[in-house]
């Protein structure tokens, strides 16, 4: 079993936070460009039988003040 160092964990958390910030910026830009569009996770599309992404997109958008 290989353990993750504190530094590696901190870098991973930082990377995820940067990705989320980039996603928020992109989504805000797309909302301005396409004001009538709905933002969905692919699990929210018709006929998709997945639980991925593993979070509720609509709730996340509200929590992050994106919509």
C-alpha angles and dihedrals in degrees: 000000000000118000124215116235122232089248093053091048092049091050091050092049090047091051092051091049091051090049091051091049090051091049091050091050092049094047093049089052092048091049089056092048095043106028095172096050123109121223113223139169113239089249087064094060120102116270094012112130099190134110091210125146088046093219136068105260095199092053092045092051090053093044091052092045091240094131 
